[in-house]
Amino acid sequence: MLDYPALEALAAVIRQGSFDRAARALHVTPSAISQRIRLLEERIGCALVVRAQPCRATDTGRRLCRHVDRVRLLEQELQDALPALAPAGGARVALPVAVNADSLATWFAPAVAAYAAEAPVWIEIAVDDQDHTAEWLRSGAVLAAVTASARPAPGCNSLALGAMRYRAVAAPAFVARHFAAGVGAASLARAPSLLFNAKDELQARWARRVCHRRVELPRHLLPSPQAFVTAALAGMGWGLQPQALIEHALAEGTLVELLPGQPLDVPLHWHQARAASALLDGLTRRVVAAARQSLAPP
């Protein structure tokens, strides 16, 4: 038999990123967490956790974390079918998901909110760049992810969701000041750009497509979709904004496109752990339906 308290401790350390935070989440002492994982590692015969900041799972640790998450979901389904097995007061199960910030700020949040209202789950959302969310699946930290990669993570299925449309925009005064002579490699290399974080390649990708070569862009980092829009409105820089967030500003003229008719479409995919549970399948149906309504066709 597997030692499920030890597996819960392992999953908590990987999800929380440290032994101390895992201990608080499970209402035990850090030494208890450390002992459970040490005994589990001795039984398995290999390291399960890379003791770093944050803690990371080894390949074997990732497999065990995925197993724990799937067991939780299956137990929840069994409790729904056999209420006598459910703990007093009912229970919900954690459903960890990774998503890019722009999807979360537009179409994704309403989908998971509607699902959480009808299913016995606690949604746990990790936010990362769409080119990196698949890493959360590979690490075993989540059971599903919105990602730009069409190739599914190991042990997962992949569904095309559609394309998120971005437009390169800035405030009219900013465009007049920095792009009076037109948009090209020279002007883009001088004009301040906005990046969500150091992983954000959208601006560089758009500039490379427009200029047919890589352009080194001066940049401000603003890790918030709403702040990204606010900064553009204030004339701080230009950036690739999700069309859904700026339609009103474009209609009012408070934001304008650097090059009208030159959007950047980013295809998105939903990766889901195989054979997880009906609960995860239900979330998948909600996410796919919301994406098909809000995104460009896949």
Backbone bond lengths (Angstrom), bond angles and torsions (degrees), N, CA, C in turn:
res aa  C-N    CA-C-N  psi(-1)  N-CA   C-N-CA  omega(-1)  CA-C   N-CA-C  phi
1 M - - - 1.465 - - 1.520 110.10 -
2 L 1.308 115.73 142.17 1.456 120.10 175.83 1.522 110.34 -76.59
3 D 1.308 115.22 149.25 1.467 122.11 178.33 1.530 107.40 -88.07
4 Y 1.344 116.62 93.89 1.465 118.96 -173.98 1.522 114.12 -70.64
5 P 1.331 121.76 -33.09 1.473 119.15 171.81 1.536 111.96 -58.65
6 A 1.327 116.41 -37.53 1.462 119.44 177.71 1.525 111.04 -69.59
7 L 1.323 116.21 -39.85 1.467 119.46 177.48 1.519 111.25 -65.47
8 E 1.319 117.78 -38.08 1.467 121.31 175.81 1.529 110.04 -61.77
9 A 1.332 116.02 -40.41 1.462 119.90 178.13 1.524 110.98 -63.45
10 L 1.330 116.41 -42.71 1.464 120.50 178.27 1.529 111.05 -60.94
11 A 1.328 115.62 -48.32 1.466 119.41 -179.16 1.529 110.76 -62.07
12 A 1.317 117.07 -38.12 1.468 120.13 -179.79 1.520 111.03 -66.39
13 V 1.331 117.99 -40.52 1.466 120.89 179.52 1.526 110.76 -62.87
14 I 1.327 116.32 -43.22 1.472 119.54 -179.14 1.519 110.69 -68.86
15 R 1.331 116.88 -41.60 1.456 119.04 -178.44 1.529 111.77 -71.75
16 Q 1.316 117.44 -39.59 1.465 120.98 -177.60 1.521 112.34 -84.39
17 G 1.318 117.21 -22.65 1.458 120.15 176.88 1.508 115.65 90.80
18 S 1.340 118.63 -5.68 1.461 120.95 179.50 1.518 109.64 -158.45
19 F 1.335 115.48 159.94 1.457 121.27 178.79 1.523 110.77 -68.57
20 D 1.336 117.02 -38.24 1.465 120.07 -178.63 1.524 111.40 -64.93
21 R 1.333 116.98 -46.06 1.467 119.10 -179.59 1.519 111.14 -68.17
22 A 1.323 117.43 -35.72 1.465 120.40 176.35 1.523 110.22 -62.65
23 A 1.334 116.87 -39.99 1.465 120.25 179.20 1.516 111.03 -62.57
24 R 1.340 116.69 -42.25 1.468 119.26 178.51 1.520 111.34 -65.12
25 A 1.323 116.76 -38.88 1.466 120.16 -179.21 1.525 111.66 -65.62
26 L 1.325 117.03 -33.74 1.469 121.20 -177.85 1.522 112.67 -98.84
27 H 1.339 116.68 0.41 1.470 121.90 176.76 1.534 111.77 61.12
28 V 1.324 115.33 42.76 1.460 121.60 174.56 1.532 107.31 -133.22
29 T 1.329 116.71 179.85 1.456 120.51 179.80 1.524 110.66 -86.86
30 P 1.338 117.68 154.06 1.466 119.63 175.81 1.524 112.62 -57.62
31 S 1.333 117.10 -34.90 1.467 118.84 179.01 1.526 111.33 -65.54
32 A 1.345 117.08 -34.03 1.464 120.00 176.81 1.526 110.45 -65.56
33 I 1.337 116.66 -41.88 1.468 120.67 176.86 1.520 109.80 -60.89
34 S 1.316 116.92 -47.39 1.463 121.61 -177.86 1.525 110.83 -61.27
35 Q 1.331 116.26 -42.12 1.462 119.42 -178.95 1.520 111.59 -66.66
36 R 1.343 117.05 -41.83 1.466 119.95 179.97 1.532 110.68 -61.55
37 I 1.320 116.66 -43.14 1.460 119.35 -178.54 1.522 110.70 -71.12
38 R 1.323 117.50 -37.83 1.461 120.07 178.16 1.524 110.64 -61.35
39 L 1.324 117.14 -44.99 1.462 120.50 178.91 1.520 111.52 -64.76
40 L 1.330 116.63 -37.97 1.464 120.29 178.48 1.524 110.17 -66.13
41 E 1.328 117.08 -41.96 1.465 120.55 178.21 1.525 110.95 -63.70
42 E 1.342 116.91 -38.66 1.459 119.45 177.84 1.528 110.91 -64.79
43 R 1.327 115.99 -38.50 1.463 119.12 -179.94 1.523 111.46 -70.24
44 I 1.345 117.31 -42.64 1.463 120.96 -179.06 1.523 110.37 -72.47
45 G 1.331 116.21 -33.50 1.450 120.36 179.10 1.503 115.12 91.89
46 C 1.331 116.83 18.69 1.464 119.95 177.47 1.517 109.32 -158.79
47 A 1.332 116.41 165.61 1.459 120.87 177.24 1.521 110.08 -70.42
48 L 1.319 115.99 141.98 1.462 121.99 178.67 1.512 112.66 -112.68
49 V 1.334 116.19 -21.68 1.456 121.80 -176.84 1.524 109.52 -128.51
50 V 1.326 116.61 133.22 1.457 121.75 169.45 1.520 106.65 -88.55
51 R 1.324 116.52 112.21 1.466 121.11 -176.74 1.519 109.16 -75.59
52 A 1.312 116.00 87.59 1.462 122.60 -178.80 1.519 107.88 -134.23
53 Q 1.311 116.84 -171.90 1.464 122.39 177.04 1.530 108.57 -121.11
54 P 1.320 119.53 100.09 1.462 126.52 0.32 1.530 111.67 -82.57
55 C 1.337 115.14 167.42 1.459 119.84 176.03 1.524 109.72 -64.64
56 R 1.342 115.80 143.89 1.463 121.55 179.02 1.518 109.64 -127.20
57 A 1.310 115.22 154.40 1.465 120.04 177.70 1.518 110.39 -86.96
58 T 1.313 115.99 144.06 1.456 120.29 168.09 1.529 108.48 -75.86
59 D 1.318 116.95 176.34 1.468 119.16 179.58 1.527 111.06 -57.56
60 T 1.335 116.55 -44.54 1.465 119.50 178.54 1.517 110.89 -66.81
61 G 1.325 116.54 -39.08 1.462 120.45 177.27 1.510 112.38 -60.60
62 R 1.333 116.63 -38.59 1.471 120.54 178.37 1.523 110.76 -63.40
63 R 1.322 116.87 -42.25 1.475 119.78 179.26 1.527 110.78 -61.92
64 L 1.317 116.18 -39.86 1.461 119.45 179.87 1.525 111.50 -69.57
65 C 1.327 117.02 -37.41 1.471 119.97 178.10 1.522 111.11 -63.74
66 R 1.321 116.23 -42.45 1.463 118.88 177.93 1.523 110.46 -63.00
67 H 1.327 116.31 -38.70 1.456 119.73 178.59 1.529 110.79 -62.28
68 V 1.326 117.35 -43.51 1.467 121.16 -179.61 1.523 110.40 -61.22
69 D 1.330 117.23 -45.65 1.465 119.78 -179.26 1.525 111.24 -61.87
70 R 1.311 116.87 -40.17 1.466 119.98 -179.31 1.528 111.02 -68.93
71 V 1.313 116.63 -38.80 1.460 119.92 177.64 1.524 110.49 -62.26
72 R 1.327 117.11 -41.62 1.467 120.25 178.18 1.519 111.09 -57.82
73 L 1.329 115.84 -46.06 1.461 119.29 -178.78 1.525 111.49 -65.64
74 L 1.320 116.66 -41.97 1.466 119.88 179.22 1.530 111.49 -65.07
75 E 1.328 116.79 -37.83 1.465 119.64 177.57 1.530 110.66 -64.77
76 Q 1.335 116.46 -38.08 1.460 119.75 179.00 1.528 110.24 -64.12
77 E 1.330 116.67 -41.93 1.461 119.67 177.67 1.516 111.42 -61.16
78 L 1.337 116.75 -41.73 1.456 120.64 179.77 1.520 110.95 -64.47
79 Q 1.329 117.23 -39.42 1.460 120.68 178.29 1.524 111.03 -66.13
80 D 1.329 117.26 -34.94 1.464 119.72 176.59 1.521 110.79 -65.45
81 A 1.343 115.66 -38.02 1.459 119.67 -179.12 1.525 112.05 -77.97
82 L 1.339 116.65 -31.01 1.467 122.30 -179.22 1.524 108.34 -126.51
83 P 1.337 117.73 82.85 1.467 121.25 -174.16 1.528 113.64 -56.46
84 A 1.323 118.58 -24.68 1.466 120.20 -179.76 1.524 111.61 -63.80
85 L 1.331 117.48 -22.27 1.463 120.81 179.43 1.522 112.55 -83.72
86 A 1.332 116.82 -14.51 1.466 120.31 -176.16 1.521 110.02 -72.20
87 P 1.340 117.25 144.19 1.460 120.14 176.57 1.520 110.86 -66.24
88 A 1.321 116.60 157.76 1.466 121.27 -179.93 1.520 109.93 -57.56
89 G 1.338 115.41 136.49 1.464 119.95 179.43 1.506 113.91 83.53
90 G 1.344 117.32 0.30 1.456 119.85 -179.96 1.517 111.11 77.29
91 A 1.306 116.39 170.00 1.461 121.28 -178.42 1.509 109.54 -153.18
92 R 1.313 114.22 154.36 1.454 120.77 173.21 1.521 108.00 -120.54
93 V 1.312 116.12 157.86 1.449 121.09 -179.14 1.528 108.42 -115.45
94 A 1.328 116.66 143.32 1.452 120.95 178.99 1.524 110.49 -70.77
95 L 1.321 116.15 137.23 1.459 122.21 178.29 1.529 107.27 -126.94
96 P 1.339 117.68 92.98 1.468 120.60 -175.68 1.525 112.34 -81.53
97 V 1.338 115.34 134.00 1.461 122.49 -175.78 1.531 108.33 -139.14
98 A 1.326 116.77 143.97 1.463 121.65 174.59 1.527 109.04 -111.46
99 V 1.325 116.24 140.88 1.468 120.96 -176.88 1.518 109.14 -152.20
100 N 1.312 116.86 152.31 1.463 120.41 175.14 1.526 109.77 -77.44
101 A 1.323 115.82 151.84 1.459 121.13 -172.35 1.526 112.55 -63.40
102 D 1.327 118.13 -36.41 1.458 119.82 -178.10 1.526 111.75 -67.77
103 S 1.324 117.57 -37.77 1.463 119.66 175.11 1.518 110.25 -65.61
104 L 1.324 116.62 -42.95 1.466 120.48 -179.46 1.526 110.45 -61.00
105 A 1.328 117.20 -37.18 1.463 121.24 -176.98 1.524 112.89 -79.27
106 T 1.329 117.71 -8.97 1.475 119.53 -176.41 1.535 111.01 -121.00
107 W 1.309 118.54 -84.05 1.469 120.53 -169.13 1.517 113.75 -97.68
108 F 1.344 118.69 -22.90 1.461 120.32 -170.11 1.527 113.12 -76.47
109 A 1.323 117.47 -42.29 1.471 120.19 -175.75 1.531 112.54 -58.85
110 P 1.344 120.49 -45.42 1.469 118.49 177.16 1.520 113.42 -59.84
111 A 1.339 117.13 -34.32 1.464 120.27 -179.66 1.525 111.18 -66.26
112 V 1.342 117.00 -46.97 1.467 118.51 -178.40 1.526 110.85 -73.19
113 A 1.339 117.52 -29.65 1.468 119.69 176.67 1.519 110.63 -64.11
114 A 1.329 116.52 -43.28 1.464 119.98 178.73 1.520 110.59 -64.97
115 Y 1.317 117.05 -38.36 1.459 119.41 -179.93 1.524 111.30 -69.68
116 A 1.340 117.35 -42.28 1.465 120.85 -179.70 1.523 111.73 -63.27
117 A 1.338 117.05 -26.68 1.461 120.50 179.72 1.524 112.30 -72.77
118 E 1.342 116.57 -19.30 1.466 118.98 -175.76 1.527 113.50 -115.28
119 A 1.331 117.97 -12.29 1.463 120.98 -175.52 1.528 110.68 -117.82
120 P 1.341 117.89 149.09 1.466 121.72 -178.76 1.528 111.66 -80.75
121 V 1.323 116.71 65.23 1.461 121.24 -176.19 1.521 110.18 -132.71
122 W 1.327 114.79 155.55 1.458 122.51 165.45 1.527 106.40 -107.82
123 I 1.313 116.63 115.22 1.465 119.99 179.21 1.529 108.74 -78.37
124 E 1.329 116.37 126.93 1.462 122.54 176.46 1.523 107.75 -117.78
125 I 1.332 116.73 109.60 1.457 121.11 -173.30 1.525 110.22 -104.67
126 A 1.319 115.77 126.78 1.457 122.92 171.00 1.526 107.84 -103.72
127 V 1.321 117.03 133.23 1.466 121.83 -176.53 1.524 109.74 -107.32
128 D 1.330 115.98 130.43 1.454 121.20 176.99 1.521 108.12 -154.97
129 D 1.308 116.32 169.91 1.457 121.12 176.14 1.526 109.94 -61.16
130 Q 1.338 116.57 145.11 1.469 119.97 -175.95 1.528 112.19 -62.32
131 D 1.339 117.80 -21.00 1.456 120.04 177.36 1.526 112.25 -82.41
132 H 1.338 117.12 -4.03 1.466 120.01 -174.82 1.527 113.32 -126.64
133 T 1.332 118.44 -7.11 1.468 119.68 -178.24 1.525 112.62 -63.16
134 A 1.350 117.33 -28.28 1.461 119.33 178.89 1.524 111.52 -62.15
135 E 1.345 117.08 -25.85 1.459 119.85 178.47 1.525 111.23 -63.70
136 W 1.331 116.68 -30.22 1.460 119.69 178.01 1.525 110.64 -65.29
137 L 1.340 116.15 -36.24 1.464 119.87 176.04 1.524 110.89 -67.37
138 R 1.325 116.10 -44.54 1.461 119.66 -178.61 1.522 111.33 -64.26
139 S 1.327 116.79 -31.27 1.463 119.99 -179.30 1.525 112.32 -77.46
140 G 1.330 117.74 -12.18 1.454 121.27 -177.20 1.507 113.48 84.52
141 A 1.351 118.03 6.60 1.460 120.88 -176.94 1.522 112.47 -78.65
142 V 1.336 118.78 -22.98 1.461 121.87 -179.42 1.525 108.96 -135.61
143 L 1.334 115.06 165.35 1.465 121.16 178.83 1.523 112.73 -104.44
144 A 1.327 117.24 -11.94 1.460 120.77 -179.86 1.519 108.10 -156.59
145 A 1.335 115.82 158.60 1.466 119.39 -177.82 1.516 110.75 -157.05
146 V 1.333 114.86 147.00 1.460 122.27 166.08 1.518 106.33 -91.08
147 T 1.319 117.07 123.70 1.454 120.64 -174.01 1.520 110.71 -143.53
148 A 1.325 115.77 158.67 1.460 120.36 176.68 1.521 112.22 -83.69
149 S 1.316 117.11 -9.21 1.463 121.14 -178.14 1.525 111.05 -85.35
150 A 1.315 116.35 129.54 1.470 120.05 176.63 1.518 111.43 -78.90
151 R 1.333 116.24 -27.35 1.464 120.29 -178.06 1.518 109.97 -75.62
152 P 1.321 118.49 122.03 1.468 119.72 -176.59 1.515 112.19 -69.67
153 A 1.333 115.14 148.83 1.455 120.39 172.39 1.524 108.49 -65.20
154 P 1.332 117.74 157.29 1.477 119.95 179.64 1.524 111.39 -55.32
155 G 1.328 115.44 133.35 1.459 120.51 179.74 1.504 114.57 78.18
156 C 1.324 117.10 14.53 1.476 120.84 -176.65 1.518 110.89 -126.09
157 N 1.325 115.44 159.18 1.453 122.92 170.05 1.523 109.05 -102.91
158 S 1.320 116.80 155.55 1.459 121.94 -179.03 1.522 110.11 -125.56
159 L 1.328 115.93 132.73 1.459 122.25 176.43 1.523 109.07 -124.80
160 A 1.328 116.92 132.97 1.459 120.34 175.64 1.522 109.22 -73.23
161 L 1.332 116.77 129.17 1.462 121.51 -178.88 1.521 112.78 -97.51
162 G 1.316 117.00 -33.12 1.449 121.65 -172.74 1.510 108.87 134.16
163 A 1.317 116.51 -174.20 1.462 121.16 -176.94 1.520 110.27 -116.63
164 M 1.322 115.82 133.39 1.462 121.00 173.28 1.519 108.22 -87.69
165 R 1.322 115.86 126.21 1.465 120.70 -176.84 1.525 110.69 -93.30
166 Y 1.314 114.98 128.66 1.462 122.20 177.28 1.529 109.42 -114.50
167 R 1.328 115.18 147.72 1.460 120.38 175.90 1.522 109.31 -127.30
168 A 1.326 115.71 136.42 1.462 121.64 178.51 1.522 108.43 -80.61
169 V 1.339 116.64 111.18 1.463 120.69 -171.98 1.521 110.80 -134.93
170 A 1.317 113.71 164.12 1.461 122.20 174.43 1.517 107.54 -160.35
171 A 1.324 116.71 171.36 1.460 121.40 175.65 1.525 109.26 -68.73
172 P 1.334 118.41 147.06 1.474 120.52 -178.58 1.519 113.08 -53.94
173 A 1.340 118.38 -42.84 1.468 120.58 -179.47 1.524 111.25 -64.43
174 F 1.335 116.45 -35.57 1.469 120.29 178.11 1.527 110.14 -64.95
175 V 1.318 116.60 -43.68 1.466 120.67 179.30 1.523 110.64 -63.51
176 A 1.334 116.23 -42.65 1.459 119.78 179.53 1.534 111.58 -62.84
177 R 1.336 116.21 -35.49 1.463 120.15 -177.05 1.522 112.03 -78.30
178 H 1.335 117.77 -40.32 1.459 119.91 -171.50 1.526 114.15 -102.48
179 F 1.331 117.68 -19.48 1.461 119.63 -175.24 1.525 111.56 -127.84
180 A 1.315 116.78 31.75 1.470 120.32 179.70 1.529 111.32 -60.72
181 A 1.334 116.66 -32.94 1.459 120.62 -178.99 1.524 112.53 -93.85
182 G 1.345 116.51 6.01 1.453 120.37 178.88 1.518 112.05 112.30
183 V 1.328 114.18 168.23 1.460 121.52 -178.84 1.526 108.51 -100.56
184 G 1.314 116.15 115.53 1.460 121.47 179.55 1.508 110.50 -153.56
185 A 1.308 116.16 -175.79 1.460 120.58 -176.75 1.525 111.47 -59.12
186 A 1.336 117.24 -40.73 1.468 120.04 -177.07 1.519 111.27 -67.69
187 S 1.330 117.21 -45.66 1.467 119.51 -177.92 1.527 111.12 -70.86
188 L 1.342 117.74 -36.13 1.461 120.29 178.28 1.527 111.30 -67.96
189 A 1.325 117.25 -30.55 1.464 120.93 179.70 1.523 111.80 -73.09
190 R 1.331 117.14 -13.97 1.470 120.57 -180.00 1.525 112.78 -106.23
191 A 1.313 117.73 -32.96 1.468 121.29 -173.36 1.531 110.74 -76.76
192 P 1.328 118.70 133.52 1.468 120.62 177.52 1.527 110.72 -61.46
193 S 1.324 116.13 133.88 1.456 121.61 175.61 1.524 109.04 -110.27
194 L 1.318 115.53 165.48 1.461 122.38 177.74 1.520 108.55 -112.75
195 L 1.333 116.68 130.69 1.454 122.34 175.12 1.514 108.86 -122.76
196 F 1.333 115.40 144.32 1.462 119.91 178.41 1.525 110.29 -68.24
197 N 1.334 116.79 -45.95 1.461 122.33 174.78 1.524 107.61 -161.23
198 A 1.323 115.89 -176.66 1.462 119.94 -175.68 1.530 112.47 -64.67
199 K 1.334 118.58 -18.96 1.462 122.06 178.71 1.526 112.72 -84.08
200 D 1.313 117.57 -12.24 1.463 122.60 -172.53 1.520 110.43 -71.59
201 E 1.332 116.38 114.55 1.465 121.89 -179.23 1.524 112.85 -108.80
202 L 1.342 118.10 4.33 1.461 119.77 -172.97 1.525 112.11 -62.42
203 Q 1.351 116.40 -46.48 1.466 119.50 -178.76 1.524 111.11 -62.58
204 A 1.331 116.36 -43.56 1.463 120.50 179.04 1.523 111.04 -64.38
205 R 1.342 116.45 -38.01 1.464 120.21 179.58 1.527 110.90 -65.78
206 W 1.344 116.04 -43.29 1.465 119.68 179.43 1.526 110.61 -65.33
207 A 1.341 117.12 -43.94 1.462 120.58 -179.75 1.531 110.81 -62.87
208 R 1.329 117.06 -38.90 1.466 120.04 179.50 1.520 110.60 -66.01
209 R 1.333 116.92 -37.51 1.464 119.54 179.44 1.529 111.07 -68.88
210 V 1.332 116.60 -38.84 1.466 120.73 -178.93 1.526 111.65 -72.24
211 C 1.341 116.24 -41.08 1.468 120.89 -173.16 1.527 113.23 -97.84
212 H 1.336 116.45 -7.78 1.472 121.66 -179.83 1.523 112.48 63.76
213 R 1.300 116.61 22.65 1.464 121.98 172.84 1.516 108.79 -163.76
214 R 1.306 115.74 163.74 1.464 119.97 -179.42 1.518 109.58 -72.94
215 V 1.329 115.99 137.85 1.468 122.54 177.89 1.521 107.97 -122.41
216 E 1.333 117.12 129.59 1.465 121.09 175.36 1.526 108.20 -78.60
217 L 1.312 116.36 116.14 1.457 121.56 -173.28 1.535 111.16 -101.12
218 P 1.336 118.85 126.66 1.468 119.15 168.94 1.517 108.84 -66.47
219 R 1.331 117.55 144.95 1.460 116.84 -167.03 1.521 113.27 -147.72
220 H 1.333 114.12 150.42 1.452 123.64 165.30 1.534 107.21 -109.31
221 L 1.331 117.78 143.85 1.466 121.71 177.37 1.520 109.47 -103.68
222 L 1.345 115.83 125.61 1.464 121.58 -178.32 1.531 108.49 -137.88
223 P 1.340 118.67 92.82 1.470 121.08 -173.13 1.520 113.84 -81.86
224 S 1.335 117.26 55.58 1.461 122.50 176.48 1.521 108.17 -155.95
225 P 1.339 118.44 124.40 1.470 119.28 179.21 1.529 112.83 -57.61
226 Q 1.335 116.68 -41.14 1.459 119.08 -179.61 1.527 111.39 -67.59
227 A 1.339 117.14 -42.70 1.462 120.34 177.55 1.519 110.90 -65.25
228 F 1.322 116.62 -32.05 1.461 121.84 177.75 1.527 110.02 -59.69
229 V 1.332 115.95 -45.47 1.462 120.71 178.64 1.525 110.24 -67.97
230 T 1.331 117.04 -45.48 1.468 121.41 -178.62 1.523 110.86 -59.66
231 A 1.336 116.73 -42.19 1.460 120.36 -179.83 1.528 111.31 -65.33
232 A 1.318 117.12 -38.28 1.467 119.99 177.53 1.523 110.47 -65.58
233 L 1.327 116.96 -43.26 1.464 120.52 178.05 1.527 111.56 -60.76
234 A 1.332 116.05 -34.00 1.470 120.69 -178.38 1.521 112.46 -81.91
235 G 1.331 118.29 -2.59 1.456 120.73 177.73 1.508 114.80 83.95
236 M 1.338 116.95 22.11 1.459 120.40 -178.25 1.528 111.89 -75.82
237 G 1.321 117.15 -29.16 1.453 120.31 -178.94 1.513 110.92 177.07
238 W 1.333 115.43 -179.41 1.460 120.66 175.97 1.535 108.12 -107.09
239 G 1.325 115.86 156.74 1.455 118.65 179.39 1.506 111.99 -167.04
240 L 1.325 115.47 165.72 1.462 122.95 175.06 1.524 108.20 -83.13
241 Q 1.328 116.37 111.49 1.457 122.36 -177.51 1.528 109.84 -108.59
242 P 1.338 117.17 141.16 1.466 118.59 174.13 1.531 110.33 -59.74
243 Q 1.311 116.62 129.54 1.460 119.73 -177.21 1.523 111.65 -55.71
244 A 1.319 117.17 -36.37 1.466 120.45 -177.68 1.520 112.48 -63.29
245 L 1.328 117.88 -26.56 1.466 120.82 -178.72 1.524 113.38 -86.34
246 I 1.334 117.67 -17.18 1.465 119.00 -171.37 1.525 113.48 -122.93
247 E 1.327 117.61 8.67 1.470 119.03 -178.16 1.521 111.09 -57.46
248 H 1.330 117.07 -41.86 1.469 120.04 -179.26 1.525 110.18 -65.29
249 A 1.324 117.59 -43.37 1.462 120.97 -179.61 1.524 111.38 -65.03
250 L 1.329 117.39 -37.47 1.462 120.10 177.12 1.528 110.86 -66.50
251 A 1.335 116.23 -40.34 1.470 119.65 179.46 1.528 110.78 -65.30
252 E 1.332 116.84 -37.21 1.472 120.71 179.70 1.516 112.72 -78.03
253 G 1.319 117.31 -19.98 1.455 120.89 -176.90 1.519 113.89 86.44
254 T 1.330 117.62 8.19 1.469 119.50 177.27 1.530 111.22 -77.07
255 L 1.324 117.40 -17.13 1.452 123.56 167.91 1.524 107.79 -129.29
256 V 1.322 116.27 145.13 1.465 120.79 178.26 1.520 108.44 -133.68
257 E 1.329 115.48 153.87 1.461 119.90 178.55 1.523 110.81 -77.40
258 L 1.330 115.17 141.67 1.454 119.12 174.95 1.527 110.31 -65.64
259 L 1.332 115.89 -43.34 1.457 122.07 176.35 1.528 107.86 -134.40
260 P 1.326 118.43 97.28 1.461 120.26 -179.34 1.535 111.21 -54.95
261 G 1.322 114.81 139.89 1.452 119.87 178.76 1.512 114.26 80.12
262 Q 1.351 116.96 15.63 1.465 120.30 178.32 1.530 110.11 -123.67
263 P 1.339 117.63 61.21 1.467 119.46 177.66 1.528 110.89 -74.21
264 L 1.312 115.58 167.89 1.461 121.63 172.52 1.517 107.58 -121.55
265 D 1.327 116.85 119.43 1.459 121.70 179.17 1.529 109.48 -98.76
266 V 1.323 115.31 128.37 1.467 121.57 -179.61 1.526 108.64 -112.59
267 P 1.337 118.30 107.84 1.469 119.95 178.12 1.530 110.69 -65.00
268 L 1.318 115.53 138.10 1.456 121.88 178.89 1.519 110.22 -119.19
269 H 1.323 115.44 149.91 1.459 121.96 -178.65 1.520 109.06 -135.11
270 W 1.316 115.21 153.92 1.465 122.32 177.62 1.511 108.00 -110.12
271 H 1.319 115.74 116.77 1.458 121.14 176.51 1.519 108.69 -103.83
272 Q 1.321 115.84 129.07 1.458 122.02 -176.83 1.519 109.24 -130.62
273 A 1.339 116.17 136.37 1.458 120.07 176.88 1.522 109.94 -59.88
274 R 1.318 116.07 134.49 1.460 120.96 -179.89 1.520 111.41 -69.10
275 A 1.320 115.71 147.02 1.468 122.71 172.15 1.516 111.63 51.57
276 A 1.328 117.25 38.91 1.465 119.72 179.90 1.521 109.90 -80.99
277 S 1.335 118.51 -69.48 1.461 120.03 179.49 1.518 109.60 -174.81
278 A 1.326 114.25 168.82 1.459 119.80 175.73 1.517 110.93 -66.57
279 L 1.335 118.12 -28.13 1.464 120.74 178.03 1.527 110.47 -62.81
280 L 1.318 116.79 -45.27 1.460 119.98 178.35 1.526 110.71 -68.19
281 D 1.327 117.21 -35.88 1.466 120.10 176.09 1.530 110.62 -61.77
282 G 1.338 116.78 -37.65 1.458 120.05 178.48 1.517 111.69 -64.77
283 L 1.334 116.99 -41.25 1.461 119.77 176.12 1.523 110.57 -63.21
284 T 1.322 116.74 -40.76 1.462 120.52 178.89 1.523 110.96 -58.64
285 R 1.313 117.82 -43.85 1.471 120.01 179.65 1.524 110.81 -61.37
286 R 1.328 117.03 -42.02 1.472 120.59 178.86 1.525 111.02 -63.56
287 V 1.315 116.42 -45.71 1.463 120.98 -177.28 1.523 110.81 -64.83
288 V 1.323 116.68 -45.44 1.467 119.64 -178.91 1.525 110.65 -63.95
289 A 1.331 117.75 -42.35 1.466 120.44 179.67 1.525 110.98 -62.81
290 A 1.340 117.47 -43.09 1.465 120.43 179.76 1.522 111.05 -65.58
291 A 1.336 116.86 -40.36 1.453 120.37 -179.86 1.524 111.27 -65.08
292 R 1.318 117.07 -40.82 1.473 119.85 -178.40 1.533 110.77 -66.53
293 Q 1.329 117.77 -26.00 1.471 120.79 177.10 1.522 112.51 -80.57
294 S 1.341 117.01 -30.58 1.462 120.71 -169.47 1.524 114.59 -106.24
295 L 1.314 118.36 -26.13 1.453 121.46 -175.22 1.523 111.26 -100.39
296 A 1.323 115.38 162.63 1.460 119.75 173.70 1.529 108.50 -66.14
297 P 1.326 119.02 151.71 1.471 120.47 -176.69 1.514 111.40 -55.87
298 P 1.350 117.30 143.39 1.467 119.72 179.81 1.519 111.54 -68.82
